[in-house]
Amino acid sequence: MYPWQIFYLVAVAALAGYVLLRSPEGATGKIMTFMLNWLAPYTSITIAFVAIFQQGFLPALPFFALAAFCFITFLKRSTNATAKESMTKS
């Protein structure tokens, strides 16, 4: 695995851990949620496919796992938050 790939995994894992532990609100929270809902998973999938073609399937597994974790955890979390907001408004 290349050093930049390891750096990416560590950076996204640190951001995910921060958001899970602190749950930032406001504009910063929205930006971080957007990054973890959409940018991190799609970037991870892209890096995984590049890793498959250049390095084989085994180095691509952590990126597929990270993408799945971000999609499942943060997208579900943001849709639950949206549903709760709409229930409180009505």
URBELDA-V236104 format. One record per residue. N is the residue number from 1. RES is the residue in one small letter. D_FIRST is the distance of its C-alpha to the first C-alpha in Angstrom with 2 decimals. Layout:
n=(N:N)
res=(RES:RES)
d_first=(D_FIRST:D_FIRST)
//
This chain:
n=(1:2:3:4:5:6:7:8:9:10:11:12:13:14:15:16:17:18:19:20:21:22:23:24:25:26:27:28:29:30:31:32:33:34:35:36:37:38:39:40:41:42:43:44:45:46:47:48:49:50:51:52:53:54:55:56:57:58:59:60:61:62:63:64:65:66:67:68:69:70:71:72:73:74:75:76:77:78:79:80:81:82:83:84:85:86:87:88:89:90)
res=(m:y:p:w:q:i:f:y:l:v:a:v:a:a:l:a:g:y:v:l:l:r:s:p:e:g:a:t:g:k:i:m:t:f:m:l:n:w:l:a:p:y:t:s:i:t:i:a:f:v:a:i:f:q:q:g:f:l:p:a:l:p:f:f:a:l:a:a:f:c:f:i:t:f:l:k:r:s:t:n:a:t:a:k:e:s:m:t:k:s)
d_first=(0.00:3.79:6.60:8.44:6.54:7.12:10.45:11.32:11.01:13.07:15.46:16.28:16.69:18.95:20.90:21.39:22.57:24.91:26.40:26.91:28.62:30.63:31.30:32.05:34.98:36.35:34.57:31.55:31.22:31.56:28.88:26.39:27.44:27.02:23.49:22.58:24.72:23.67:21.20:18.35:18.61:18.98:16.21:13.88:15.29:14.89:11.18:11.02:13.23:11.43:8.25:11.01:12.64:10.05:7.68:10.06:11.21:9.51:6.15:8.98:11.19:10.52:11.25:14.29:15.38:15.29:17.26:19.69:20.21:21.04:23.30:25.10:25.57:26.29:27.94:30.18:30.94:31.94:34.06:35.82:36.53:37.91:40.07:41.41:42.27:44.13:46.03:47.16:48.34:50.64)
//
